[in-house]
C-alpha cells in the first residue's frame, strides 16, 4: 500500500490486493481518496487488473498494481502502473492519461520545485527528469510546405528518376546514400511537410529520403520489441522510435508538424512518432472487437478496438483518418481525441453512392488519402473502385466498377476513358493540391482528372505499388518489384503520350507490314519449287507422286 497527502489534507491510497487468500477476498487495483471530512471515495481503477481509459474519466479506467503515488501543487496525481511499466497521470478534473515515456523499472516518483517529474529507474540505477510543461523547441518542427524548395524544379516533366534503392532486394540499416541502400519490397509511402519522402518496407523500418540524397531510419530497426497483442501500451512507448522493432505496418502518413503516423495491421494499434523521434500509441486498445461489434461513436481513441487498421491519412486540420479494413469502415479521430465513424456500416458490401457515407457499405477497403479541401478518397471493392467522401459526408464512386472474376487485360484502363466505365485493379492512391487523383493499376500510374477521364502516365513497366505526391506535384512511387523508390517530376503538367507496347520495343507499324509481305513471298516461292520438284514419273510404281 502506498500513501500520499496533498496540500489540502486529502489522503491518497493505492488500494491493491496482491494475493487472494480465498474466494471471499475482492481484488482491488484502485486509487482512493480520503477527504479532510473522513469520507473515502474511489477516484481511479477497479477490481480488474488492466490498462485502459486514457483520455477518459479515471474512475472508469483500469489499473494494474498502482503504486508510487505523488501529487503536484495543482492537484495532479502521478502513479506507476507496475505491470505495464507506465506512468499514469490523473488531472485535477479526474481525466486519466499516460506520459509518453518509457522507464524500465519506475520505482519512485517525485515532483520537484521546478515543476518537473523525477523518476527513479531501479533496473538502470538512474533518475530521469521529465519536464511537464515545456513545449518542444520551435526549431525541432519541420518547415511547412509553403516556401519549401522544389528539389525537382530543374527536372524534365515525367521522366522517371530513382531516388532510393539499388534494385537489389535486401535489408540495410543505418544512414547513408539512398541510392546505395538495399530495400525490401517497399509498399507504403508518404511525403512530409518539407517534401521529404518516407517509406516502409518488409525490413519493418520507416526510412526518410533526405534532400541531400541520404536515407535515414526514422522508426524500426532497433532491438526492443515494439508490438504486442492485447490491452495496454505498446512495449516501445516512450522510447526513440529507432530503438524499437516494428510490427506489420501497412500504411503511413505525416502531419504538417512532422509527426509520423503508422497503422499496425496485426496488433490493432495506430502508432505515432513525434518530431523529436519518440514513439507512442496514438489509438487502439489492443483488444479486437467481437465478431458482430462495430465501433461506437464518441469513444476516446485509446478505447477503440480495431480489427485490422490498414492505412492512415492526416486531414488538413491535423485530425486523423484510420482505415479499418477488417471492419470495412473508415474512422475519424478528431482533435479532441474522440473517434467517430466517417464511412461504412461495419458490414462488407457495395452500396450507398449518393448518400451519407456512414450508411454506405464498403468491401475490403485498402488505401485512403485526403485532399487539401478535406475530401477523403478510398480504394474500395477489393481494389476495383475509388470512392470519394465529400466534406458534406456524401459518398460517390469516381473510378472503376465491379471487375470480372479473373482480371482480363482487355478491360484495362486506357487514355481518355471515363473512369467509372472500366475495370480497375488498384494498389496505390494519392491526391494532389489540385484534386487530381493518382492511382497505380497493374504497375502503371494513371490519373483521374476533374473531367472524370483517365490519363495514363506510365506503362506497367513502372511497377508502381504505392504513391505519394508532394506540394510541387512531384509524384513518388514505390516499386516493390524492383525494390526501389522513384519520382515522376511535375506530374501535373500536360501529359506526354505514352508509347504503345509495340512502340516501346521500337517496332514501327510499316516495318511490321513489310515484314509480313516479304515473309508471305518467301512462303509462296517455296511452295512453287516444291510442286515442280514433286512432279516426277515413277515407272517402277506406275504412278505420279507429289
C-alpha positions as CSV (number, residue, x, y, z in Angstrom):
1,X,0.0,0.0,0.0
2,X,1.3,3.5,-0.9
3,X,0.0,6.7,0.8
4,X,0.4,10.4,-0.2
5,X,-1.1,13.6,1.2
6,X,-1.7,16.8,-0.8
7,X,-1.6,20.4,0.4
8,X,-5.3,20.4,1.2
9,X,-5.1,17.5,3.5
10,X,-6.5,14.8,1.1
11,X,-5.0,11.4,1.7
12,X,-4.5,9.2,-1.4
13,X,-4.1,5.5,-1.0
14,X,-3.1,2.9,-3.6
15,X,-5.5,0.1,-2.6
16,X,-4.1,-3.0,-4.1
17,X,-4.8,-6.7,-3.4
18,X,-1.7,-8.7,-4.4
19,X,-2.8,-12.1,-3.0
20,X,-6.2,-13.5,-2.7
21,X,-6.2,-16.0,0.2
22,X,-9.8,-17.2,-0.6
23,X,-12.8,-16.6,-2.8
24,X,-14.1,-14.1,-0.3
25,X,-11.3,-11.6,-1.0
26,X,-12.3,-9.0,-3.5
27,X,-9.4,-7.9,-5.8
28,X,-8.5,-4.3,-6.0
29,X,-6.4,-2.1,-8.3
30,X,-7.7,1.3,-7.1
31,X,-6.6,4.7,-6.1
32,X,-8.8,6.0,-3.2
33,X,-9.1,9.4,-1.6
34,X,-9.9,10.2,2.0
35,X,-11.0,13.8,2.4
36,X,-10.5,16.0,5.4
37,X,-14.1,15.1,6.4
38,X,-13.1,11.5,6.6
39,X,-15.2,10.4,3.6
40,X,-13.5,7.9,1.3
41,X,-14.1,7.7,-2.5
42,X,-12.6,5.7,-5.4
43,X,-11.0,8.1,-7.9
44,X,-9.4,5.6,-10.3
45,X,-9.4,1.9,-11.1
46,X,-11.5,-1.1,-10.0
47,X,-11.3,-4.8,-9.4
48,X,-9.8,-5.8,-12.7
49,X,-6.0,-5.6,-13.4
50,X,-5.8,-4.0,-16.8
51,X,-4.7,-1.0,-18.8
52,X,-7.4,1.2,-20.3
53,X,-9.2,4.5,-20.0
54,X,-6.7,7.1,-21.3
55,X,-8.4,10.2,-22.2
56,X,-11.5,9.4,-20.2
57,X,-12.6,9.5,-16.5
58,X,-10.1,7.9,-14.2
59,X,-12.8,6.2,-12.2
60,X,-13.7,4.2,-15.4
61,X,-10.1,3.3,-16.1
62,X,-8.3,0.0,-15.4
63,X,-5.1,0.0,-13.4
64,X,-2.7,-2.9,-12.6
65,X,-0.9,-2.8,-9.3
66,X,-0.8,1.0,-9.0
67,X,2.0,2.3,-6.7
68,X,4.4,5.2,-6.0
69,X,1.9,7.9,-5.7
70,X,2.8,11.6,-5.8
71,X,0.8,14.8,-6.1
72,X,1.7,18.0,-7.8
73,X,1.0,21.5,-6.4
74,X,-2.0,21.8,-8.7
75,X,-3.6,18.5,-7.5
76,X,-2.4,16.4,-10.4
77,X,-1.8,12.8,-9.3
78,X,1.1,10.7,-10.7
79,X,1.3,6.9,-10.2
80,X,3.2,3.9,-11.5
81,X,1.4,1.1,-13.3
82,X,3.8,-1.7,-12.4
83,X,2.5,-4.3,-14.8
84,X,2.9,-2.1,-17.8
85,X,6.0,0.0,-16.8
86,X,4.0,3.2,-17.4
87,X,3.5,6.4,-15.5
88,X,-0.1,7.4,-15.4
89,X,-1.5,10.9,-14.7
90,X,-4.8,11.9,-13.2
91,X,-5.7,15.6,-13.8
92,X,-7.5,17.7,-11.2
93,X,-10.7,17.3,-13.2
94,X,-10.4,13.5,-13.0
95,X,-9.2,12.6,-16.5
96,X,-6.5,9.9,-16.7
97,X,-3.7,9.7,-19.2
98,X,-0.2,8.2,-19.7
99,X,3.0,10.0,-20.0
100,X,4.6,9.4,-23.4
101,X,7.8,8.0,-22.0
102,X,9.2,4.6,-21.1
103,X,11.1,3.6,-18.0
104,X,12.4,0.1,-17.4
105,X,11.6,0.0,-13.7
106,X,9.8,3.1,-12.5
107,X,10.4,2.6,-8.7
108,X,9.9,6.1,-7.3
109,X,8.2,9.4,-8.3
110,X,8.6,12.9,-7.0
111,X,7.5,16.3,-8.3
112,X,10.4,18.9,-7.9
113,X,10.2,22.6,-7.1
114,X,10.8,23.3,-10.8
115,X,7.6,21.5,-11.7
116,X,9.3,18.6,-13.4
117,X,8.6,14.9,-12.5
118,X,11.6,12.9,-11.3
119,X,11.5,9.2,-11.8
120,X,13.8,6.6,-10.2
121,X,14.7,3.7,-12.5
122,X,15.5,0.7,-10.3
123,X,16.8,-1.6,-13.1
124,X,19.2,1.0,-14.5
125,X,20.1,2.7,-11.3
126,X,19.2,6.1,-12.8
127,X,17.0,9.1,-12.1
128,X,15.1,10.6,-15.0
129,X,13.8,14.2,-15.2
130,X,10.6,14.6,-17.2
131,X,9.6,18.3,-17.9
132,X,5.8,18.5,-17.7
133,X,5.1,22.0,-19.1
134,X,7.8,22.5,-21.7
135,X,6.8,22.9,-25.3
136,X,9.1,21.4,-27.9
137,X,11.6,23.8,-29.4
138,X,10.3,25.5,-32.5
139,X,13.5,24.5,-34.3
140,X,12.5,20.8,-34.0
141,X,9.4,21.3,-36.1
142,X,10.0,20.9,-39.9
143,X,9.2,23.6,-42.4
144,X,5.7,23.8,-43.7
145,X,5.1,23.0,-47.4
146,X,4.8,26.8,-48.1
147,X,8.1,28.1,-49.2
148,X,9.9,24.7,-49.3
149,X,12.2,24.5,-52.3
150,X,11.2,22.1,-55.1
151,X,14.1,19.6,-55.3
152,X,12.9,18.6,-58.8
153,X,12.5,22.1,-60.2
154,X,15.1,21.5,-62.9
155,X,13.9,18.0,-63.8
156,X,12.2,17.2,-67.1
157,X,8.5,16.5,-66.7
158,X,7.5,12.9,-66.2
159,X,11.0,11.5,-66.6
160,X,11.3,8.7,-64.0
161,X,14.2,9.1,-61.6
162,X,15.2,6.6,-59.0
163,X,15.7,8.2,-55.6
164,X,16.3,5.2,-53.3
165,X,17.4,1.6,-53.6
166,X,20.0,-0.4,-55.6
167,X,17.4,-2.5,-57.4
168,X,18.7,-5.5,-55.4
169,X,16.4,-6.9,-52.7
170,X,17.9,-6.7,-49.3
171,X,17.9,-5.2,-45.9
172,X,20.2,-2.3,-44.8
173,X,20.4,-0.4,-41.6
174,X,21.8,2.9,-40.6
175,X,22.2,6.1,-42.6
176,X,24.0,6.6,-45.9
177,X,23.4,7.4,-49.6
178,X,19.9,6.5,-50.6
179,X,20.9,5.0,-53.9
180,X,23.3,2.6,-52.2
181,X,20.7,1.3,-49.7
182,X,19.1,-2.1,-50.2
183,X,15.3,-2.0,-49.9
184,X,13.0,-5.0,-49.5
185,X,9.6,-4.7,-51.2
186,X,8.7,-1.1,-50.2
187,X,4.9,-0.9,-50.1
188,X,3.9,2.3,-48.3
189,X,4.9,5.9,-48.9
190,X,4.2,9.4,-47.5
191,X,5.7,12.8,-48.0
192,X,6.4,15.2,-45.1
193,X,5.7,18.9,-45.0
194,X,9.2,19.7,-46.0
195,X,9.0,17.5,-49.1
196,X,10.8,14.5,-47.6
197,X,9.6,11.1,-48.8
198,X,9.1,8.4,-46.1
199,X,8.9,4.7,-47.0
200,X,8.1,1.5,-45.2
201,X,9.4,-1.8,-46.5
202,X,9.5,-5.5,-45.5
203,X,12.5,-4.9,-43.3
204,X,10.0,-3.3,-40.9
205,X,11.6,0.1,-40.9
206,X,10.3,3.6,-41.8
207,X,13.0,5.5,-43.6
208,X,13.3,9.1,-44.8
209,X,14.9,10.1,-48.1
210,X,16.5,13.5,-47.3
211,X,17.0,16.4,-49.7
212,X,20.8,15.7,-49.8
213,X,20.2,12.2,-51.1
214,X,20.8,10.4,-47.9
215,X,18.5,7.8,-46.3
216,X,17.9,7.7,-42.5
217,X,15.9,5.4,-40.3
218,X,13.0,7.1,-38.5
219,X,11.4,4.1,-36.9
220,X,12.2,0.4,-36.5
221,X,15.4,-1.4,-36.9
222,X,16.1,-1.5,-33.2
223,X,16.3,-4.3,-30.6
224,X,13.3,-3.6,-28.4
225,X,10.1,-5.3,-29.3
226,X,7.7,-2.6,-30.1
227,X,4.4,-4.5,-30.6
228,X,2.3,-7.0,-28.7
229,X,-1.3,-8.3,-28.7
230,X,-3.8,-7.5,-26.0
231,X,-4.6,-4.4,-23.9
232,X,-2.1,-2.0,-22.6
233,X,0.5,0.3,-24.1
234,X,3.0,-0.9,-26.7
235,X,6.2,-2.0,-25.1
236,X,8.2,0.5,-27.1
237,X,6.1,3.5,-26.0
238,X,8.2,6.4,-24.8
239,X,11.4,5.2,-26.5
240,X,13.2,6.5,-29.5
241,X,11.3,5.0,-32.5
242,X,14.6,3.9,-34.0
243,X,15.2,1.7,-30.9
244,X,12.1,-0.5,-31.4
245,X,11.2,-3.4,-33.6
246,X,8.0,-2.5,-35.6
247,X,5.2,-4.9,-36.3
248,X,3.3,-5.3,-39.6
249,X,2.8,-1.7,-40.6
250,X,0.6,-1.3,-43.7
251,X,0.1,2.4,-44.0
252,X,1.9,5.6,-43.0
253,X,1.3,9.4,-43.3
254,X,3.0,12.5,-42.0
255,X,1.2,15.5,-40.4
256,X,2.1,19.2,-41.0
257,X,4.2,19.3,-37.8
258,X,6.3,16.3,-38.9
259,X,4.5,13.7,-36.7
260,X,4.6,10.3,-38.4
261,X,1.5,8.0,-38.0
262,X,1.6,4.3,-38.7
263,X,-1.2,1.6,-38.9
264,X,-0.1,-1.6,-37.3
265,X,-2.3,-4.2,-39.0
266,X,-1.9,-7.2,-36.7
267,X,-1.7,-5.6,-33.3
268,X,-4.6,-3.3,-33.9
269,X,-2.9,-0.1,-32.9
270,X,-2.1,3.2,-34.6
271,X,1.4,4.5,-33.6
272,X,2.9,7.9,-33.9
273,X,6.5,9.2,-33.9
274,X,6.9,12.8,-32.7
275,X,9.2,15.3,-34.5
276,X,11.7,14.5,-31.8
277,X,11.7,10.8,-32.6
278,X,9.7,9.4,-29.6
279,X,7.2,6.6,-30.4
280,X,3.8,6.3,-28.6
281,X,0.5,4.6,-29.2
282,X,-2.0,7.1,-30.8
283,X,-5.1,4.9,-30.9
284,X,-6.3,1.4,-30.3
285,X,-7.0,-0.6,-27.2
286,X,-5.2,-3.7,-28.5
287,X,-8.4,-5.7,-28.0
288,X,-10.2,-6.9,-31.1
289,X,-13.9,-6.2,-31.0
290,X,-16.4,-9.1,-31.0
291,X,-17.3,-10.5,-34.4
292,X,-20.6,-8.5,-34.7
293,X,-19.4,-5.4,-32.9
294,X,-18.9,-2.1,-34.7
295,X,-17.1,0.9,-33.4
296,X,-19.2,3.0,-31.0
297,X,-19.1,6.7,-31.9
298,X,-17.9,9.0,-29.1
299,X,-15.2,6.8,-27.6
300,X,-11.7,8.1,-26.9
301,X,-9.1,6.8,-29.4
302,X,-7.4,4.7,-26.7
303,X,-10.6,2.8,-26.1
304,X,-11.3,1.7,-29.6
305,X,-10.7,-1.9,-30.6
306,X,-9.6,-2.1,-34.3
307,X,-9.9,-5.3,-36.3
308,X,-7.1,-4.6,-38.8
309,X,-6.1,-1.0,-39.3
310,X,-4.6,-0.9,-42.8
311,X,-3.9,2.8,-43.5
312,X,-3.9,6.3,-42.0
313,X,-4.4,9.7,-43.5
314,X,-3.9,13.1,-41.8
315,X,-6.6,15.7,-42.6
316,X,-5.8,19.3,-43.3
317,X,-6.9,20.3,-39.8
318,X,-4.5,17.8,-38.2
319,X,-7.1,15.2,-37.3
320,X,-6.6,11.6,-38.4
321,X,-8.5,9.1,-40.5
322,X,-7.9,5.4,-39.9
323,X,-8.9,2.7,-42.4
324,X,-10.0,-0.5,-40.6
325,X,-10.1,-2.9,-43.4
326,X,-11.3,-5.8,-41.3
327,X,-14.3,-3.8,-40.1
328,X,-14.9,-2.3,-43.6
329,X,-15.0,1.1,-42.0
330,X,-13.1,4.4,-42.0
331,X,-12.8,6.1,-38.6
332,X,-12.1,9.7,-37.8
333,X,-10.1,10.7,-34.7
334,X,-10.9,14.4,-34.0
335,X,-8.6,16.9,-32.4
336,X,-10.5,16.2,-29.2
337,X,-9.3,12.5,-29.4
338,X,-12.8,11.2,-29.9
339,X,-13.4,8.5,-32.5
340,X,-16.3,8.8,-34.9
341,X,-17.3,6.7,-38.0
342,X,-16.6,8.5,-41.2
343,X,-17.7,5.8,-43.7
344,X,-19.0,2.2,-43.6
345,X,-21.7,0.4,-41.7
346,X,-19.4,-2.4,-40.5
347,X,-20.8,-4.9,-43.0
348,X,-18.9,-5.7,-46.2
349,X,-20.6,-4.9,-49.5
350,X,-21.1,-2.1,-52.0
351,X,-23.9,0.4,-51.5
352,X,-24.7,3.9,-50.6
353,X,-23.5,6.1,-53.5
354,X,-25.1,9.5,-53.4
355,X,-26.0,9.2,-49.7
356,X,-24.3,9.5,-46.3
357,X,-21.0,7.7,-46.2
358,X,-21.9,6.4,-42.7
359,X,-24.8,4.5,-44.3
360,X,-22.8,3.1,-47.2
361,X,-21.2,-0.3,-47.3
362,X,-17.5,-0.8,-48.1
363,X,-15.9,-4.0,-49.1
364,X,-12.3,-4.7,-48.0
365,X,-11.1,-1.0,-48.4
366,X,-7.3,-0.9,-48.7
367,X,-6.0,2.7,-49.1
368,X,-7.1,6.2,-48.2
369,X,-5.9,9.7,-48.8
370,X,-7.2,13.2,-48.0
371,X,-7.2,16.1,-50.4
372,X,-6.3,19.7,-49.3
373,X,-10.0,20.6,-49.5
374,X,-10.9,17.8,-47.0
375,X,-12.3,15.3,-49.5
376,X,-11.5,11.8,-48.4
377,X,-10.7,9.2,-51.1
378,X,-10.7,5.4,-50.5
379,X,-9.8,2.4,-52.7
380,X,-12.8,0.1,-52.2
381,X,-14.3,-3.1,-53.6
382,X,-11.1,-5.2,-53.1
383,X,-9.2,-2.7,-55.3
384,X,-11.8,-2.3,-58.0
385,X,-13.1,1.2,-57.2
386,X,-12.1,4.6,-56.0
387,X,-14.8,6.4,-53.9
388,X,-14.8,10.0,-52.7
389,X,-16.4,11.3,-49.5
390,X,-17.0,15.0,-49.6
391,X,-16.9,17.4,-46.7
392,X,-20.7,17.1,-46.6
393,X,-20.4,13.4,-45.9
394,X,-21.8,12.2,-49.2
395,X,-20.0,9.2,-50.9
396,X,-19.7,8.7,-54.6
397,X,-17.7,6.4,-56.9
398,X,-15.3,8.3,-59.2
399,X,-13.4,5.4,-60.8
400,X,-13.8,1.7,-61.5
401,X,-16.6,-0.8,-61.5
402,X,-17.1,-4.4,-60.4
403,X,-14.5,-6.4,-62.2
404,X,-14.6,-9.9,-63.7
405,X,-13.8,-12.8,-61.5
406,X,-10.4,-13.1,-63.2
407,X,-8.8,-9.9,-64.4
408,X,-8.8,-9.5,-68.2
409,X,-6.2,-7.1,-69.7
410,X,-8.7,-6.4,-72.5
411,X,-10.6,-4.3,-70.0
412,X,-7.6,-2.3,-68.8
413,X,-8.0,1.4,-68.5
414,X,-6.7,3.5,-71.4
415,X,-6.3,7.1,-72.3
416,X,-9.4,9.3,-72.3
417,X,-11.8,6.6,-71.0
418,X,-14.5,7.6,-68.4
419,X,-13.0,6.3,-65.1
420,X,-16.3,4.7,-64.0
421,X,-16.6,2.7,-67.2
422,X,-13.5,0.5,-66.8
423,X,-12.3,-2.4,-64.6
424,X,-9.5,-1.4,-62.2
425,X,-7.1,-3.4,-60.0
426,X,-5.7,-0.7,-57.8
427,X,-2.7,-0.7,-55.4
428,X,-1.7,2.9,-54.5
429,X,-3.6,6.1,-54.2
430,X,-2.6,9.8,-53.9
431,X,-4.3,13.2,-54.4
432,X,-2.5,16.4,-55.2
433,X,-3.4,20.0,-54.3
434,X,-5.5,20.5,-57.5
435,X,-7.7,17.5,-56.7
436,X,-6.1,15.2,-59.4
437,X,-6.4,11.6,-58.2
438,X,-3.4,9.3,-59.0
439,X,-3.5,5.5,-58.7
440,X,-1.4,2.5,-59.7
441,X,-3.1,-0.1,-61.8
442,X,-1.1,-3.3,-62.5
443,X,2.1,-1.4,-62.1
444,X,1.2,1.6,-64.3
445,X,0.4,5.0,-62.9
446,X,-2.8,6.7,-64.0
447,X,-4.8,9.8,-63.1
448,X,-8.4,10.8,-62.9
449,X,-8.9,14.4,-63.6
450,X,-11.8,16.8,-62.7
451,X,-13.5,15.7,-66.0
452,X,-13.7,12.1,-64.8
453,X,-11.4,10.8,-67.6
454,X,-8.3,8.6,-67.1
455,X,-4.9,9.7,-68.2
456,X,-2.2,7.1,-68.5
457,X,1.1,8.5,-67.1
458,X,3.5,5.4,-67.3
459,X,3.5,1.9,-68.7
460,X,3.1,-1.1,-66.5
461,X,6.9,-1.4,-66.5
462,X,7.0,1.3,-63.8
463,X,6.0,-1.4,-61.3
464,X,4.3,1.2,-59.0
465,X,2.5,-0.2,-55.9
466,X,2.3,2.8,-53.6
467,X,2.1,6.5,-54.3
468,X,2.6,9.9,-52.6
469,X,2.7,13.4,-54.0
470,X,4.5,16.5,-52.6
471,X,3.4,20.1,-52.7
472,X,5.1,20.7,-56.0
473,X,3.2,17.9,-57.9
474,X,6.2,15.5,-57.9
475,X,4.8,12.0,-57.6
476,X,6.8,9.4,-55.7
477,X,6.1,5.8,-56.2
478,X,7.4,2.5,-54.6
479,X,8.5,-0.2,-57.0
480,X,8.0,-3.4,-55.0
481,X,9.1,-5.5,-57.9
482,X,12.4,-3.6,-58.3
483,X,12.9,-2.8,-54.6
484,X,13.3,0.9,-55.3
485,X,11.5,4.2,-54.8
486,X,11.3,6.6,-57.8
487,X,9.8,10.0,-58.6
488,X,7.8,11.3,-61.6
489,X,8.5,15.0,-61.5
490,X,6.0,17.7,-62.5
491,X,3.2,15.2,-62.9
492,X,0.5,17.8,-63.3
493,X,2.0,19.3,-66.5
494,X,0.5,18.4,-69.9
495,X,0.8,14.7,-70.4
496,X,3.3,13.3,-72.8
497,X,1.8,10.5,-75.0
498,X,2.8,7.1,-73.8
499,X,4.2,4.7,-76.3
500,X,2.2,1.5,-77.1
501,X,3.8,-1.8,-76.4
502,X,5.0,-2.1,-80.0
503,X,6.4,1.4,-79.9
504,X,8.2,0.7,-76.6
505,X,10.1,-2.0,-78.4
506,X,11.0,0.3,-81.3
507,X,8.8,-1.6,-83.8
508,X,7.0,0.7,-86.3
509,X,3.8,-0.4,-88.0
510,X,5.1,0.0,-91.5
511,X,8.1,-2.2,-90.7
512,X,5.7,-4.9,-89.5
513,X,3.6,-4.8,-92.7
514,X,6.7,-5.0,-95.0
515,X,8.0,-7.9,-92.9
516,X,4.7,-9.8,-93.3
517,X,4.6,-9.2,-97.1
518,X,8.3,-10.4,-97.5
519,X,7.6,-13.5,-95.4
520,X,4.5,-14.3,-97.5
521,X,6.5,-14.0,-100.7
522,X,9.1,-16.5,-99.5
523,X,6.4,-18.9,-98.5
524,X,4.7,-18.7,-101.9
525,X,8.0,-19.2,-103.8
526,X,8.9,-22.2,-101.6
527,X,5.5,-23.8,-102.4
528,X,6.1,-23.4,-106.2
529,X,9.5,-25.0,-106.0
530,X,8.2,-27.9,-104.1
531,X,5.4,-28.5,-106.6
532,X,7.8,-28.5,-109.6
533,X,10.3,-30.9,-107.9
534,X,7.5,-33.2,-106.9
535,X,6.1,-33.8,-110.4
536,X,8.1,-36.9,-111.4
537,X,7.1,-40.2,-113.0
538,X,8.0,-43.3,-111.1
539,X,7.8,-46.1,-113.8
540,X,8.5,-48.8,-111.3
541,X,5.4,-47.9,-109.4
542,X,3.4,-46.9,-112.3
543,X,2.0,-43.7,-110.7
544,X,2.6,-40.0,-110.2
545,X,3.8,-38.7,-106.9
546,X,3.9,-35.2,-105.4
